[in-house]
């Protein structure tokens, strides 16, 4: 196994922003997480030591936001937790005493040196538990004194920040377990030290005006008051680790020790990689991406009743968290990510479970767009998620060799085609005149370019978007093959596919622009085409059944390479367009105006490389398109890949620090460009 720790070089006196701007993220397989900056302070509203995804009340809740840790050793007192405040004061000493940081088996590990006393701290969340452990070990020195103070928020992670000065909390103690409850809610937190040592001092503090620097930059409310009921005092000795444990699972979860949790996590990550093909585990970049993929594959913790029902019937329920910290499970992201997250990593059973899970939510021929935070009912305003479902099933069938799932889901797929032919919600339906798929409803954003703010749909793309036709044609051609295999042939799918292909090549290719129109029959009226050069045209070549005639591939790919390709992925709009935005920054309106108007998305590189290799089967040359992405694994969200990047150098990472389809498609592209890539990688 070639999973190597990611180490961050640090010397006291270095620029503190190198720690403040990097983030760690630990997940628990239920959608919950713990996260913060390497500096030990929170820079986002979503950061917290303990953010479980709860079944009641539903959703991810920041129970412990901030964790102040003070160490007294050899006459020196330092703080390795803390906060930054609105007045500019930085209340932490991490940058003064940090000896090293490493990301090891999906766990953050800090090593501090305090006058020759060396302490190591590791944070881990036991898998499939709403529990977090903070392990402290004394590596050099006789003993040190610890003071550990949790600060509580008890709000859903997407809720408004708290500004109360007196909070209605109740603290109780029984048999070594401390419990905090918020009045008139079902929220409860148990915590303690293991092994039981030292003591807890009840000392209520309201920490006021802590600054969330990233939220300030993004134009949001950016300070919060946090409540602490008291602190633990304990002595740390060599060979006698101490663990702070917090849980929403009940007192039994507090009995585990941190060393056992860390060792279990190490073995679990190693088992994950053992499932992966040799080309993954033997390559350090691929191994790191395969490990990163684990964060996104979850049992939906806020919908555990579904998991129990599935288990009773012998099935599994799995979904994909689209990105941390604020995205939930999205149908489109899940289907695009499925190959990279599960099939490239050998996790075929989970791929099957994901595809089965989403089949239960198809309504009126549509796959869910997303499940809102803490809600069971899905939203369906998407035209492409459903069509990506066909692609994902095809990739599963090809990579796993399991044909039974396609047979099982075929009736659902057949109904999806019927609904699209007849027409379904949001104006989604077949245009019988040309066999192309149209979509559009006022106030809705139905494609993956879905930015919307204050009722403004930035890129409405109503009409006939280019990638929708590519996905529609691919789905029809897949159904032709599958219908024969299940002994239910339907010649109509072939006729529709042939009509769509003929119309597509007649209507989308521009010999003047040397690329494809992005939308035809749009809001400006029939026969008025959107001439913007966007990456959506790549899918007309990358899918199993390309809709674009091969004669046009080379000029289209050359145009995309020249105008859209960057070291971090593809721009969403070519420079020179009036709406082009080179940076993604400012308040929400400014950022959404740039989200798909130039901003670079790493996930697009997978399909660009797939199309490129069909024409230029030189893997070494294609690998050059990915040359700058491995370094990013230590730049923002340690060990993962960000959601987006600025469109111009230096290409700053933006958005989520860990995005499912970024990790999935970069991994898939990395494997496609390996010297001995899988034989079907560029199919």
C-alpha positions as CSV (number, residue, x, y, z in Angstrom):
1,X,0.0,0.0,0.0
2,X,1.4,3.4,-1.0
3,X,-0.6,5.7,1.2
4,X,1.9,8.2,2.5
5,X,1.2,10.8,5.1
6,X,0.9,14.4,3.9
7,X,3.2,16.5,5.9
8,X,3.1,20.3,6.2
9,X,6.5,22.0,6.7
10,X,6.4,24.5,9.5
11,X,8.9,26.5,11.5
12,X,8.0,29.1,14.2
13,X,8.1,32.5,12.5
14,X,6.6,31.3,9.3
15,X,3.6,33.2,7.9
16,X,0.6,32.2,10.2
17,X,-1.7,32.2,7.2
18,X,-0.1,29.0,6.0
19,X,-1.8,27.3,8.9
20,X,-4.9,29.5,9.1
21,X,-5.8,28.9,5.4
22,X,-5.4,25.2,5.4
23,X,-8.2,23.0,6.8
24,X,-8.6,19.5,8.1
25,X,-11.7,17.4,7.9
26,X,-12.6,14.1,9.6
27,X,-15.8,12.3,8.8
28,X,-17.8,9.5,10.3
29,X,-19.7,7.7,7.5
30,X,-23.0,9.2,8.5
31,X,-22.5,12.6,7.0
32,X,-21.2,14.1,10.2
33,X,-17.8,15.6,10.6
34,X,-15.2,17.4,12.7
35,X,-13.2,20.2,11.0
36,X,-11.1,23.3,11.6
37,X,-8.0,25.1,10.5
38,X,-4.5,23.8,11.1
39,X,-4.0,26.8,13.3
40,X,-6.5,25.4,15.8
41,X,-9.0,28.1,15.3
42,X,-12.3,28.2,13.4
43,X,-12.4,30.3,10.2
44,X,-15.8,29.1,9.0
45,X,-19.3,29.0,10.5
46,X,-19.3,25.3,9.6
47,X,-16.1,24.5,11.5
48,X,-16.5,22.5,14.8
49,X,-14.9,19.8,16.8
50,X,-18.2,17.8,16.8
51,X,-20.8,18.2,14.0
52,X,-22.9,15.0,13.9
53,X,-25.6,14.4,11.4
54,X,-28.5,13.7,13.7
55,X,-31.8,11.7,13.1
56,X,-33.6,13.9,15.6
57,X,-33.6,16.8,15.2
58,X,-32.6,16.0,11.7
59,X,-29.5,17.4,10.1
60,X,-25.9,18.3,10.9
61,X,-25.6,20.2,14.1
62,X,-22.6,22.0,15.5
63,X,-22.6,20.8,19.0
64,X,-19.0,21.6,20.0
65,X,-17.8,24.5,18.0
66,X,-14.5,25.6,19.6
67,X,-12.2,23.6,21.8
68,X,-9.7,25.5,23.9
69,X,-6.7,23.5,25.0
70,X,-4.1,24.8,27.3
71,X,-0.8,23.1,28.1
72,X,1.5,23.9,31.0
73,X,5.0,22.4,30.6
74,X,8.4,23.5,32.1
75,X,7.1,26.8,33.3
76,X,5.5,27.7,30.0
77,X,1.8,27.9,29.3
78,X,0.5,27.7,25.7
79,X,-2.9,27.4,24.0
80,X,-3.3,25.0,21.1
81,X,-6.9,25.7,20.6
82,X,-8.6,29.1,20.7
83,X,-10.0,31.7,18.4
84,X,-9.5,34.8,16.4
85,X,-11.6,37.8,17.5
86,X,-13.2,40.7,15.8
87,X,-10.7,43.1,17.4
88,X,-7.9,41.3,15.6
89,X,-6.6,39.4,18.6
90,X,-5.4,35.9,17.8
91,X,-5.8,33.8,20.9
92,X,-3.7,30.7,20.1
93,X,-0.1,29.7,20.3
94,X,-0.1,26.9,17.7
95,X,2.1,28.9,15.3
96,X,4.7,29.3,18.1
97,X,5.0,25.8,19.3
98,X,4.0,23.6,16.3
99,X,6.7,21.1,15.4
100,X,4.9,19.3,12.6
101,X,1.5,18.5,11.1
102,X,0.7,15.4,9.2
103,X,-2.4,14.0,7.6
104,X,-2.2,10.3,8.3
105,X,-4.9,7.7,7.5
106,X,-7.5,10.4,7.2
107,X,-6.6,11.8,10.6
108,X,-5.0,15.1,11.5
109,X,-2.0,14.8,13.8
110,X,-0.3,17.8,15.4
111,X,3.0,17.6,17.2
112,X,3.9,20.4,19.6
113,X,7.3,21.2,21.1
114,X,7.1,23.2,24.4
115,X,10.6,23.8,25.8
116,X,11.6,20.2,24.8
117,X,8.3,18.7,25.9
118,X,6.8,17.0,22.9
119,X,3.0,16.3,22.8
120,X,1.0,14.7,19.9
121,X,-2.7,15.3,19.3
122,X,-4.8,13.3,17.0
123,X,-8.5,13.7,16.1
124,X,-10.6,10.8,15.0
125,X,-14.3,10.0,14.6
126,X,-15.2,6.3,15.0
127,X,-16.9,5.1,11.8
128,X,-20.7,5.0,11.8
129,X,-20.8,6.7,15.2
130,X,-21.8,10.2,16.2
131,X,-18.7,10.4,18.4
132,X,-15.4,12.3,18.3
133,X,-12.2,11.5,20.1
134,X,-9.2,13.9,20.7
135,X,-6.2,11.8,21.7
136,X,-3.2,13.3,23.6
137,X,0.1,11.6,24.0
138,X,3.3,12.8,25.7
139,X,6.2,11.7,23.6
140,X,9.0,13.5,25.4
141,X,9.1,15.0,28.8
142,X,8.1,13.9,32.3
143,X,4.5,15.2,32.5
144,X,2.4,18.2,31.5
145,X,-0.9,19.7,32.8
146,X,-3.8,20.0,30.4
147,X,-6.9,22.2,30.6
148,X,-9.6,21.4,28.1
149,X,-12.6,23.6,27.6
150,X,-15.4,22.9,25.1
151,X,-17.4,25.7,23.7
152,X,-20.9,24.8,22.5
153,X,-23.1,26.1,19.7
154,X,-26.0,23.6,19.5
155,X,-27.2,25.0,16.2
156,X,-27.8,23.4,12.8
157,X,-24.7,24.1,10.6
158,X,-26.8,26.1,8.1
159,X,-28.6,28.1,10.8
160,X,-28.0,31.7,11.7
161,X,-25.0,32.3,14.1
162,X,-25.7,32.6,17.8
163,X,-25.5,35.9,19.5
164,X,-27.2,35.2,22.8
165,X,-25.3,36.1,26.0
166,X,-27.2,33.8,28.3
167,X,-28.1,30.4,27.0
168,X,-30.7,27.9,28.3
169,X,-28.4,24.9,28.9
170,X,-28.6,22.3,31.6
171,X,-25.4,20.5,32.8
172,X,-25.7,17.2,34.6
173,X,-23.2,14.6,35.9
174,X,-23.6,10.9,36.5
175,X,-21.1,8.1,36.9
176,X,-18.2,9.9,35.2
177,X,-20.3,11.3,32.3
178,X,-21.2,14.9,31.8
179,X,-24.2,15.8,29.7
180,X,-25.4,19.1,28.4
181,X,-28.9,19.6,27.1
182,X,-30.5,22.6,25.5
183,X,-33.9,23.4,26.9
184,X,-37.0,22.8,24.8
185,X,-35.0,20.8,22.2
186,X,-33.9,17.2,21.8
187,X,-30.3,18.2,21.4
188,X,-28.0,16.5,24.0
189,X,-24.2,16.0,24.3
190,X,-22.3,13.7,26.5
191,X,-18.6,14.1,27.1
192,X,-15.8,13.0,29.4
193,X,-12.1,12.0,29.7
194,X,-10.9,8.5,29.3
195,X,-9.4,7.0,31.3
196,X,-11.2,9.0,33.9
197,X,-8.7,11.3,35.5
198,X,-8.3,14.8,36.7
199,X,-11.5,16.7,37.3
200,X,-14.1,18.9,35.8
201,X,-14.6,22.5,37.0
202,X,-18.0,24.0,36.5
203,X,-17.2,27.5,35.3
204,X,-19.6,29.0,32.8
205,X,-18.2,31.3,30.2
206,X,-19.8,33.0,27.2
207,X,-17.1,33.5,24.5
208,X,-18.1,36.6,22.6
209,X,-17.2,38.0,19.2
210,X,-15.2,35.1,17.8
211,X,-14.4,35.9,14.2
212,X,-15.0,33.5,11.3
213,X,-12.5,35.0,8.8
214,X,-13.8,33.2,5.7
215,X,-17.4,34.2,6.3
216,X,-16.2,37.8,6.7
217,X,-14.5,37.6,3.3
218,X,-17.7,36.0,1.8
219,X,-19.9,38.8,3.0
220,X,-21.8,36.8,5.7
221,X,-22.5,37.2,9.4
222,X,-19.0,36.4,10.7
223,X,-18.9,36.4,14.5
224,X,-20.6,34.3,17.2
225,X,-21.1,33.9,20.9
226,X,-20.3,30.4,22.2
227,X,-21.1,28.8,25.6
228,X,-18.7,26.8,27.8
229,X,-20.0,25.0,30.9
230,X,-16.5,24.4,32.3
231,X,-13.2,22.7,31.8
232,X,-11.3,19.5,32.5
233,X,-8.0,19.6,34.3
234,X,-5.7,16.5,33.9
235,X,-2.1,15.5,34.0
236,X,-0.6,13.8,31.0
237,X,2.2,11.3,31.7
238,X,4.5,9.4,29.3
239,X,2.9,6.1,28.1
240,X,-0.5,7.1,29.5
241,X,-2.5,8.7,26.7
242,X,-5.6,10.8,27.5
243,X,-8.7,11.1,25.3
244,X,-11.4,13.7,25.3
245,X,-14.6,12.0,24.0
246,X,-17.9,13.7,23.0
247,X,-20.9,11.8,21.7
248,X,-24.5,11.9,20.8
249,X,-24.7,8.1,21.1
250,X,-25.1,7.7,24.8
251,X,-22.8,6.9,27.7
252,X,-21.6,3.5,26.2
253,X,-19.8,5.4,23.4
254,X,-17.6,7.2,26.0
255,X,-15.9,4.0,27.2
256,X,-13.7,3.7,24.1
257,X,-10.1,5.0,24.3
258,X,-8.5,7.2,21.7
259,X,-5.6,4.8,20.9
260,X,-8.0,2.0,20.0
261,X,-10.0,4.4,17.9
262,X,-6.9,5.6,16.0
263,X,-5.7,2.0,15.5
264,X,-9.1,1.0,14.2
265,X,-9.2,3.9,11.8
266,X,-5.7,3.0,10.5
267,X,-6.9,-0.6,9.9
268,X,-10.1,0.6,8.3
269,X,-8.3,2.9,5.8
270,X,-5.9,0.0,5.0
271,X,-8.9,-2.3,4.3
272,X,-10.4,0.4,2.0
273,X,-7.3,0.5,0.0
274,X,-7.0,-3.3,-0.1
275,X,-10.3,-3.3,-2.0
276,X,-8.8,-1.0,-4.7
277,X,-7.1,-2.3,-7.9
278,X,-3.2,-2.5,-7.8
279,X,-2.8,0.6,-10.0
280,X,-4.5,2.6,-7.2
281,X,-2.6,1.3,-4.2
282,X,0.8,1.3,-5.9
283,X,0.5,5.0,-6.9
284,X,0.8,7.5,-4.0
285,X,-1.5,10.1,-5.7
286,X,-4.1,7.6,-6.6
287,X,-3.9,6.0,-3.1
288,X,-4.4,9.4,-1.5
289,X,-7.4,10.2,-3.7
290,X,-8.9,6.7,-3.1
291,X,-8.6,7.3,0.7
292,X,-10.2,10.8,0.2
293,X,-13.1,9.3,-1.6
294,X,-14.2,7.6,1.7
295,X,-15.4,10.9,3.2
296,X,-18.2,11.2,0.7
297,X,-19.7,7.6,0.8
298,X,-22.2,7.6,3.6
299,X,-25.2,6.1,5.2
300,X,-27.5,9.2,5.4
301,X,-27.4,9.8,9.1
302,X,-30.4,12.1,9.3
303,X,-32.5,9.4,7.5
304,X,-31.5,6.4,9.5
305,X,-35.1,5.0,9.4
306,X,-34.5,4.4,5.8
307,X,-31.3,2.5,6.6
308,X,-33.1,0.3,9.1
309,X,-35.9,-0.4,6.6
310,X,-33.3,-1.3,3.9
311,X,-31.4,-3.6,6.3
312,X,-34.6,-5.4,7.2
313,X,-35.2,-6.2,3.5
314,X,-31.6,-7.3,3.1
315,X,-30.5,-4.2,1.2
316,X,-28.1,-1.4,1.9
317,X,-28.7,2.3,1.8
318,X,-25.9,4.5,0.6
319,X,-25.6,8.0,-0.7
320,X,-22.9,10.5,-1.6
321,X,-22.2,13.8,0.3
322,X,-21.5,16.2,-2.6
323,X,-19.1,18.4,-0.6
324,X,-17.9,19.5,2.8
325,X,-18.9,21.5,4.6
326,X,-22.3,22.6,3.5
327,X,-23.6,20.3,0.7
328,X,-25.8,17.3,1.3
329,X,-26.5,14.4,-1.1
330,X,-27.3,15.6,-4.6
331,X,-28.4,13.3,-7.4
332,X,-26.3,14.8,-10.1
333,X,-23.1,14.9,-8.1
334,X,-23.7,11.3,-6.9
335,X,-24.1,9.9,-10.4
336,X,-21.1,11.8,-11.8
337,X,-19.0,10.9,-8.8
338,X,-20.0,7.2,-8.7
339,X,-17.3,5.8,-10.9
340,X,-14.4,7.6,-9.3
341,X,-15.5,7.2,-5.7
342,X,-16.6,3.6,-5.9
343,X,-15.7,1.8,-9.1
344,X,-12.1,3.0,-9.4
345,X,-11.6,2.2,-5.7
346,X,-13.1,-1.4,-5.9
347,X,-16.1,-0.5,-3.7
348,X,-18.6,-2.2,-6.0
349,X,-21.1,-3.2,-3.3
350,X,-21.5,0.4,-2.2
351,X,-21.9,1.5,-5.9
352,X,-24.7,-1.0,-6.2
353,X,-26.3,0.3,-3.0
354,X,-26.1,3.9,-4.1
355,X,-27.8,3.1,-7.4
356,X,-30.5,1.1,-5.7
357,X,-31.1,3.8,-3.1
358,X,-31.7,6.5,-5.6
359,X,-34.1,4.2,-7.6
360,X,-36.5,4.4,-4.7
361,X,-36.7,8.2,-5.0
362,X,-37.6,8.5,-8.8
363,X,-40.7,10.6,-9.2
364,X,-42.4,11.4,-12.5
365,X,-39.3,10.1,-14.3
366,X,-36.9,12.4,-12.4
367,X,-34.1,11.6,-10.0
368,X,-33.8,13.9,-7.0
369,X,-31.8,17.0,-7.4
370,X,-31.0,17.1,-3.7
371,X,-32.2,16.3,-0.2
372,X,-32.3,19.6,1.7
373,X,-30.4,19.7,5.0
374,X,-32.3,17.7,7.6
375,X,-35.2,16.8,5.3
376,X,-36.4,13.5,4.0
377,X,-38.4,14.8,1.1
378,X,-36.3,15.4,-2.0
379,X,-36.4,18.3,-4.5
380,X,-36.5,17.4,-8.2
381,X,-35.6,20.5,-10.2
382,X,-33.0,18.9,-12.4
383,X,-32.9,17.8,-16.0
384,X,-29.5,16.2,-16.0
385,X,-29.3,14.1,-12.8
386,X,-31.7,11.6,-14.2
387,X,-29.7,11.2,-17.4
388,X,-26.4,10.8,-15.5
389,X,-28.1,7.9,-13.7
390,X,-28.0,5.9,-17.0
391,X,-24.3,6.7,-17.4
392,X,-23.6,5.6,-13.8
393,X,-25.5,2.3,-14.2
394,X,-23.5,1.7,-17.4
395,X,-20.2,2.3,-15.7
396,X,-21.2,0.0,-12.8
397,X,-22.2,-2.8,-15.1
398,X,-19.0,-2.5,-17.2
399,X,-16.6,-2.2,-14.2
400,X,-18.2,-4.7,-11.9
401,X,-19.4,-7.3,-14.5
402,X,-22.7,-7.4,-12.5
403,X,-25.6,-7.4,-15.0
404,X,-28.3,-8.2,-12.4
405,X,-28.6,-4.6,-11.2
406,X,-29.4,-3.4,-14.7
407,X,-32.1,-6.1,-15.0
408,X,-33.5,-5.0,-11.6
409,X,-33.6,-1.3,-12.5
410,X,-34.7,-1.7,-16.1
411,X,-38.4,-1.1,-15.3
412,X,-37.5,2.2,-13.6
413,X,-35.3,3.2,-16.5
414,X,-38.1,2.4,-19.0
415,X,-40.5,4.6,-17.1
416,X,-38.0,7.4,-17.0
417,X,-37.7,7.3,-20.8
418,X,-41.5,7.3,-21.1
419,X,-41.9,10.4,-18.8
420,X,-39.3,12.3,-20.9
421,X,-40.9,11.4,-24.1
422,X,-44.4,12.5,-22.9
423,X,-43.0,15.4,-20.9
424,X,-42.7,15.8,-17.1
425,X,-42.1,18.6,-14.5
426,X,-40.2,21.9,-15.2
427,X,-40.9,21.8,-18.9
428,X,-38.6,18.8,-19.4
429,X,-39.7,16.7,-22.4
430,X,-39.0,15.6,-25.9
431,X,-39.4,18.0,-28.8
432,X,-41.0,15.7,-31.5
433,X,-39.9,18.0,-34.3
434,X,-36.2,17.3,-33.8
435,X,-35.9,14.5,-31.2
436,X,-34.0,16.8,-28.8
437,X,-34.7,17.3,-25.1
438,X,-35.9,20.7,-24.0
439,X,-36.2,21.9,-20.4
440,X,-37.0,25.2,-18.7
441,X,-39.3,26.7,-16.1
442,X,-39.3,30.3,-14.9
443,X,-37.2,30.8,-11.7
444,X,-35.6,27.3,-11.9
445,X,-32.0,26.4,-12.7
446,X,-32.2,22.8,-14.1
447,X,-28.6,22.0,-15.3
448,X,-25.5,21.7,-13.3
449,X,-24.8,25.4,-13.9
450,X,-27.3,26.2,-11.2
451,X,-26.3,29.4,-9.5
452,X,-29.3,31.4,-8.2
453,X,-29.4,34.3,-5.8
454,X,-32.3,36.5,-4.7
455,X,-34.4,35.1,-7.5
456,X,-31.8,35.7,-10.1
457,X,-31.0,32.6,-12.1
458,X,-27.5,33.4,-13.3
459,X,-27.2,30.9,-16.2
460,X,-30.8,29.7,-16.8
461,X,-29.9,27.8,-20.0
462,X,-33.6,27.2,-20.7
463,X,-34.2,25.5,-24.1
464,X,-32.0,22.7,-25.3
465,X,-28.6,22.7,-23.5
466,X,-25.8,20.9,-25.3
467,X,-24.8,18.4,-22.6
468,X,-28.5,17.4,-22.1
469,X,-28.6,16.2,-25.7
470,X,-25.4,14.2,-25.2
471,X,-26.8,12.6,-22.1
472,X,-30.2,11.9,-23.7
473,X,-28.6,10.3,-26.8
474,X,-26.4,8.2,-24.6
475,X,-29.3,7.1,-22.4
476,X,-31.3,6.1,-25.5
477,X,-28.5,4.1,-27.0
478,X,-27.9,2.3,-23.6
479,X,-31.6,1.4,-23.5
480,X,-31.4,-0.1,-27.0
481,X,-28.7,-2.5,-25.8
482,X,-30.3,-3.2,-22.4
483,X,-33.7,-3.8,-23.8
484,X,-32.3,-6.6,-25.9
485,X,-30.5,-8.1,-23.0
486,X,-33.6,-8.2,-20.8
487,X,-35.7,-9.5,-23.7
488,X,-37.9,-6.4,-23.9
489,X,-36.7,-4.8,-27.2
490,X,-38.0,-1.4,-28.0
491,X,-37.1,-0.1,-31.5
492,X,-38.4,3.3,-30.5
493,X,-35.3,4.1,-28.5
494,X,-33.1,3.5,-31.5
495,X,-35.3,5.7,-33.7
496,X,-35.2,8.5,-31.1
497,X,-31.5,8.2,-30.7
498,X,-30.9,8.4,-34.4
499,X,-33.2,11.4,-34.7
500,X,-31.5,13.1,-31.8
501,X,-28.0,12.5,-33.3
502,X,-29.0,13.8,-36.7
503,X,-30.6,16.9,-35.3
504,X,-27.7,17.5,-32.9
505,X,-25.0,17.5,-35.6
506,X,-27.1,19.7,-37.8
507,X,-27.9,22.3,-35.1
508,X,-25.0,22.5,-32.6
509,X,-21.8,22.5,-34.7
510,X,-20.6,26.0,-35.7
511,X,-18.0,26.0,-38.5
512,X,-17.4,29.7,-37.8
513,X,-16.7,29.4,-34.0
514,X,-15.1,25.9,-34.3
515,X,-17.1,24.8,-31.2
516,X,-20.6,23.7,-30.3
517,X,-23.4,26.1,-29.3
518,X,-24.1,25.9,-25.6
519,X,-28.0,26.1,-26.0
520,X,-30.3,26.1,-29.0
521,X,-33.9,27.2,-29.0
522,X,-33.2,29.2,-25.9
523,X,-35.0,32.2,-24.3
524,X,-34.2,34.4,-27.2
525,X,-36.4,32.3,-29.4
526,X,-36.2,29.4,-31.8
527,X,-33.1,29.2,-34.0
528,X,-31.3,31.7,-31.7
529,X,-28.3,29.9,-30.4
530,X,-26.1,30.6,-27.4
531,X,-22.6,31.1,-28.9
532,X,-20.8,31.0,-25.5
533,X,-17.8,28.6,-25.4
534,X,-18.4,26.4,-22.4
535,X,-17.2,23.0,-21.2
536,X,-20.6,21.4,-21.6
537,X,-19.8,20.5,-25.1
538,X,-17.1,18.0,-24.0
539,X,-19.8,15.5,-23.0
540,X,-20.8,15.2,-26.7
541,X,-17.6,13.3,-27.2
542,X,-16.7,11.7,-23.8
543,X,-19.7,9.5,-23.1
544,X,-19.9,5.8,-24.2
545,X,-22.1,6.7,-27.1
546,X,-20.9,10.1,-28.4
547,X,-23.6,12.2,-30.1
548,X,-21.1,14.4,-32.0
549,X,-19.8,13.2,-35.4
550,X,-16.2,12.4,-35.1
551,X,-15.2,14.8,-37.9
552,X,-15.9,17.7,-35.5
553,X,-14.0,16.3,-32.4
554,X,-10.6,17.7,-33.1
555,X,-11.6,21.3,-33.7
556,X,-13.9,21.3,-30.7
557,X,-11.3,19.8,-28.4
558,X,-8.7,22.2,-29.7
559,X,-11.0,25.1,-28.9
560,X,-11.7,23.8,-25.5
561,X,-8.0,23.3,-24.8
562,X,-7.1,26.8,-25.9
563,X,-9.9,28.7,-24.3
564,X,-11.0,26.7,-21.2
565,X,-8.2,24.4,-20.0
566,X,-6.3,25.5,-17.0
567,X,-3.9,23.6,-14.6
568,X,-6.8,23.0,-12.2
569,X,-9.6,22.0,-14.6
570,X,-11.8,23.6,-17.2
571,X,-13.2,27.2,-17.1
572,X,-16.9,27.4,-17.3
573,X,-16.8,30.3,-19.8
574,X,-14.1,31.4,-22.2
575,X,-12.2,34.7,-21.5
576,X,-13.5,37.4,-23.8
577,X,-17.1,36.7,-23.2
578,X,-18.9,39.8,-21.7
579,X,-20.0,37.8,-18.7
580,X,-16.6,36.2,-18.0
581,X,-15.4,36.6,-14.4
582,X,-11.7,35.8,-13.6
583,X,-12.1,35.4,-9.8
584,X,-14.7,33.9,-7.5
585,X,-14.8,36.3,-4.5
586,X,-16.9,38.9,-2.7
587,X,-20.4,38.6,-1.4
588,X,-22.9,35.9,-2.4
589,X,-24.2,37.8,-5.4
590,X,-20.7,38.5,-6.7
591,X,-19.6,34.9,-6.2
592,X,-22.7,33.4,-7.8
593,X,-22.2,35.8,-10.8
594,X,-18.8,34.1,-11.2
595,X,-19.7,30.5,-10.2
596,X,-20.3,29.3,-13.8
597,X,-19.0,32.3,-15.7
598,X,-15.4,31.5,-15.8
599,X,-14.7,29.8,-12.5
600,X,-12.7,26.6,-12.9
601,X,-14.2,23.2,-11.9
602,X,-11.8,20.3,-11.5
603,X,-14.4,17.6,-12.1
604,X,-14.6,18.6,-15.8
605,X,-11.1,17.5,-16.4
606,X,-12.2,13.8,-16.3
607,X,-14.4,14.0,-19.3
608,X,-12.1,16.3,-21.1
609,X,-9.3,13.8,-20.8
610,X,-11.6,11.0,-21.7
611,X,-12.5,12.7,-24.9
612,X,-8.9,13.8,-25.6
613,X,-7.6,10.2,-25.3
614,X,-10.1,9.0,-27.8
615,X,-8.4,11.2,-30.4
616,X,-4.9,11.4,-28.9
617,X,-4.1,8.1,-27.2
618,X,-0.9,9.4,-25.6
619,X,-1.3,8.9,-21.9
620,X,1.9,10.7,-21.0
621,X,0.9,13.8,-22.8
622,X,-2.6,13.7,-21.3
623,X,-1.1,13.3,-17.8
624,X,0.4,16.7,-18.2
625,X,-3.1,18.2,-18.0
626,X,-3.1,17.0,-14.3
627,X,0.4,18.0,-13.4
628,X,-0.5,20.7,-10.9
629,X,-3.4,18.9,-9.1
630,X,-1.4,16.6,-6.8
631,X,0.2,19.6,-5.1
632,X,-3.3,20.8,-4.2
633,X,-3.7,17.9,-1.8
634,X,-1.7,19.9,0.7
635,X,-3.0,23.4,-0.1
636,X,-6.6,23.9,1.1
637,X,-8.6,20.9,2.5
638,X,-5.7,18.6,3.4
639,X,-5.8,15.3,1.5
640,X,-8.8,16.3,-0.7
641,X,-9.6,18.5,-3.7
642,X,-11.6,21.7,-3.6
643,X,-14.8,22.4,-5.4
644,X,-13.6,25.3,-7.6
645,X,-10.7,27.5,-8.5
646,X,-10.3,31.0,-9.8
647,X,-10.1,31.2,-13.6
648,X,-6.8,33.0,-13.8
649,X,-3.4,32.5,-12.1
650,X,-2.6,31.8,-9.3
651,X,-5.9,29.8,-9.5
652,X,-6.8,30.1,-5.8
653,X,-9.0,27.3,-4.5
654,X,-12.5,28.3,-3.6
655,X,-15.8,26.9,-2.4
656,X,-15.9,23.6,-0.6
657,X,-12.5,22.3,0.5
658,X,-13.5,18.7,-0.2
659,X,-15.8,18.0,-3.2
660,X,-17.0,14.6,-4.2
661,X,-16.9,14.9,-8.0
662,X,-13.5,16.8,-7.8
663,X,-11.9,13.9,-6.0
664,X,-13.8,11.3,-8.1
665,X,-13.0,12.7,-11.6
666,X,-9.4,13.6,-10.8
667,X,-8.8,10.1,-9.6
668,X,-10.5,8.7,-12.7
669,X,-8.4,11.0,-14.9
670,X,-5.2,10.1,-13.1
671,X,-5.9,6.4,-13.7
672,X,-6.8,7.0,-17.3
673,X,-3.4,8.6,-17.9
674,X,-1.4,6.0,-16.1
675,X,1.2,4.2,-18.2
676,X,-0.9,1.0,-18.0
677,X,-4.4,2.4,-17.7
678,X,-7.4,0.1,-17.5
679,X,-8.5,-1.1,-21.0
680,X,-11.9,0.6,-20.9
681,X,-10.8,3.8,-19.3
682,X,-11.4,5.9,-22.4
683,X,-14.4,4.1,-23.7
